[in-house]
């Protein structure tokens, strides 16, 4: 029988059920809670996410100044509330490159050993996030696609500033390639992916793999951070009120890359990297109401200009962090399912 999601506290379970009920209420009730439609830059915010943001602002405004330990624990709790219970064939706890990892094996894999594998890096601004915050989306991606997912971890700032996360991501990926047989994976069918800061790390891994001749079949970059010196229209439009805020990004930058001169380093601001023409094909997904939208799309255009096979998908009505929202509402889950279907096509 498929395993269910991680055990959560009774309070978190109650909050998750309450949010699911609210987001499944009759349309008139949802409109009453959410208010008038939000339309910015020719886009309309998904009604279920608009209501969720409204409820969040009423119940528990996001505090960007809390101690880092509290910020991390809050993210775990919030992820459990919106992630819901996602079935999966099997989950294995591993150690990869000396760091915790989690291997998600779907109930119906697309192929037997050796088969495909997606190596996944979680988001969180390089300062928060872990295996638990991204447990639900990893389960959903693996079970829906039939492609096993291996979630890797990396050291977090401010305890471990740049380039610690980048180095851990690259070392973890190399370990996976070297131990592919142990993981039941075909080295020629390994992909890499991640969201936000994890998308940044996945992109960096793909660049390093191309430079060093390490096989990589595909990369999926979900609303990736690509430029720490960002000055974009999407930042000005969506830096407040749509979950990811300018204040959080400033704090993440200060913690992960405390030396301003390092923020132009192509290992973190990947829009400054030289793009190898033989880089793995990329699937770049952005969210319409995300301050990182424009820099993610700029990177996708850079890849295309360099001759890399790239597909860009903007989810116009969604917000930053939608990959975690697979247990409540419908718009984010549908987008994650689309990513899973694309994963199955690319690697399956």
N, C-alpha and C positions, 0 to 999 in steps of 0.2 A: 504493500500500500504506500502511496506517495507520502513522504514526510511533509508535515506542515511547517509553518514559519516558526521562528524562535519563540520560546515562552516569554510572554510579556507580563508586566505587573497588572493586577486587577484594575487599577486606576487607568492605566494606558488602554487596556482592553475596552473599558467603559467609554473612554473618550473617543476611541476609534469607532465604536458602534454608533455613538451619538453623531459623529461627523458623517458617517455613511448614511444614517437616517436623514440627517438634514439635507444632504446632497441628493437624496433620493425622494425628497418631498415633492408634492404636486407642484407643477410649474408656477402656479400663482404664488405659492409660498416661497419658492426659490427667488422669484422676482422681487418679492417684498423684502426679503433679507438682503439680496445682492444690490438692489437699487437699479438705477438706470444703466443701460449697457455702456461699457467703457470702450470708446473707439478712439484710437490714437494712431497716427501715421498710416491711415488707410486700413487699419486692422481692428477687429473686434475681439476683445478678451473673451475666452471661453466662459460661458455662464457659470459652470460648476467651479472653475478656478476663481472667478470673481467673487462668488459666495464664500469660498474657502478663505480667501484673503480678507474679506469683510469680517468673518467670524474670528479669524486670528487676531485682527486688529482690535476687536471688541474684548475678546477673552484674555489674550496674552500678547501684548505688543512685543515685537522682537527687540531685545535689548542688546545693542552692539558693544556695550561697555562692561558686560559681566566678566568675571574672571574666566580665564581660558578653560579651566577644568569644568566649570559650570556650562560654558558654551558647548563643550564637547558632549557632556551628559544630556543637555537639552536636545542636541541634534539626534542622539540615539533615540530618545523618547519620541520626538516629533516624527522621526522616520518610521517608528513602529506604529504610530497612529495612522499615518497616511499610506503605509505599505501594505497593511492587511495581512491575511494569511494566504501565502502562495505555495501551492503544492510543487513538489519536485520528486524525482525518482530516488535520489540518494545524495547526501551531502557528506563530504569527507574533510576533516580538519587536517591540514598539512603544514609543514614547514618548508618554505621555499627560499633559498638563499639566506637562511638563518632567520627569516621573518614569518609570522603567521600568515597562512593562506587558507582558502576555502575552495574546494572542488565541487562543483554542482553537476551532477550526472542526470540527464533527463530520463523520463520513464521510457520514451521511445526514441533512442538516438537515431540520427540520420544514417549512420553507418557503423559497422563494428570496428574493433581495433585492427589496425590503427585508423583513427578517424580525425575529424577536425577538432579544433580547440580555440576558444576565445579567451585571451588573457585580458583581465579587466582591472582597471585602476579607479578607485573611488574618488569622488570630488570632496570639496570641503575647504578650498582656499589654501591648501597645504598646511592648515592649522587644526582642522578637525576632520571627522569622518573615520570610519574603520570598516571592518567586515560586517558588523551588525547594521550600520546605517544603510548599507547597500545590499543587505541580504535579500530583501523582497525583489528588487529589480533584477538581480542576478538569477534568482530562481525563475522569475517570469521569462527572462531572455532564454535561459537554457531549456526550460520545459516547452515553451512555445516553438522554439527553433529546432529542437532536437540536437543542438550543438552544445557539448559540455562547455561550461564557463569556469575558469580558474581565476578567482579574485585574489589579487596580491595586495599587500600592505607596504607602507613606506614610513620612514621616520617623519615626524611632524615638527613644525616650528611652533613657538620660538626656541624650543629646546634644541632643535636641529635645523638651522637655517640652510638656505641654498648653498651648495647644490645637493644637499643630502637626499631630498625626495627624488630628484632626477637620477642620482647615482643608484639609489635603491631600485628604482623602476627598471633601469637598464640592466642592473645585475640580476634582478628577478627574472626578467625576460630571457636573458642568456641562460640562466639555470633551467628554465622551462625548455628551451631548445635543446640543451645538452641532455636533458632527462625526459625527452618526449616519449620514449618507449615506455618508461615507467608510468607515465600518465595516460597511456593508451592513445597517444596522439601521433599523427603523421607530421614530421617537421615541415613538410611542404604545404600543410593545410592549417597552419597556425595564424590566427589573426590577433590584433591587439585593439583594445578600446578603452574608453573611459569618458567620464562626464566632468565638465568644468575644469578644475585643476587636474583631475584625472585624465581628461581629454588632452590637456597640455602635456602631461607625462607620456600618454600613449603616442602623441605626435612626435615627441622627442625620441622615444624608443624607435619609432618607425624611421626617423631620419638617421639615427645611429646605425640601425640594421642595414639600411641601404648603403651607407658609407663603408661599412665593414664587411659587406657581402654576406650578412646573416639572412637566411631565408625568412620572408614574411609575406603572407598571402594577401592580407587585407587589413585596413585600419578603419575603425568607426569612431568618430570624434563627435561627442554630444555636447553642444554648446560650449566649445573649448575656450579656455582663456589662452590668448595668443600674444597679448601685448600689454606689458605692465605700465607703459606710458600712454595708455589709451586716451584718445580725445575724439570721441565719436558721437554721432547723433543719437544712437541708441542709449549711450550712457546718459546723455542729457535728458532724454525722454523718460527713461525707465529706472533711473538710479534711486528712486524713492517710491515706495508703495507697491512694489511687485516682487516682494520677497528678498531678492538679492539687492543690497543697498551699496551706495558709494562708501558709506562709513565702514561696512564690513570689508569691502575690497581694499580700502586704505589700511585697515588694521592687518589684513592678511599680507599685503605688500610689506608693511613695516616689520612684521614678524618673520616672514620667509626670506625677504631680500632687504635686510636692513641697510645695506650700502647702496645708495641711489645709483652709483655708477654701474652696479651689477644688473640693474633692471633692463639694460640694453643687451645683456648677454643672450645670444641666440638659443642657449639651452633653456631659457625661461621665457623670453620674448621671441617666440618661434617665427614671428613675421620677419625677423632679421636673419633667419637662417638661410643658407644656400640650399636650394631644393634639388636633389639629385633627380635626373630624369627617370631613373629606374626605381623610384620610390613606390612602395606598395600602393595599389589602388585605394582610394579613400572615399568614405561615405561621411559627409559632414552634415550634422543636423543642428539647426539653430532654432531658437524660440522667438516669436515675434515681439513679446513683451519682456525681453531680457536685455539688460545693459551690455551684455557680452555679444549680442547678436551681430553687430557690424564687424567686430574684429574676427569672429569666427568665419564670416562670409568673405572677409578680406583674405584670410588664409586660404580658403577654398579657391578663390580666384588666383592666388599665387601658385597653387599647385597646378591648376589648369594651364596657366601661362607657361609653366615649366615643362609641360608635356605629360604631366601625371594624369592618369585616369581618375577623375573625381566626380562624384555626384553630390550636389548640394540640395538639401531639403530644409525649407523654412516652415516650421509649424506655427502659423501666423497667430493663432489664438492662445498660445501657451506661454508659460513663464519659466524662468530659470529654476532648475530643480525638478522639472516635471517627471524625470525618470524615476524618482522615488515615489511618485503619487500613483501607485498601481492598485491600491486597495480601496480608494474612495473615488467617487465621480466616474466619469467615463472618458473624458477627452485625453487625459494623460495616458491612461492605460491603452487607449487605441493607438497613440503615437508610439508607445513602447512596443506594442505588438507589431507595428509596422517595421520597427527596427529589427525585431526578432525575425520577421519574415525575410527581411533583406539579408540578415545574417545567415539564414538557412540557404538562401540562393547563392551567397558569396562563397561560403565554406562547405556547405553540405553536398 
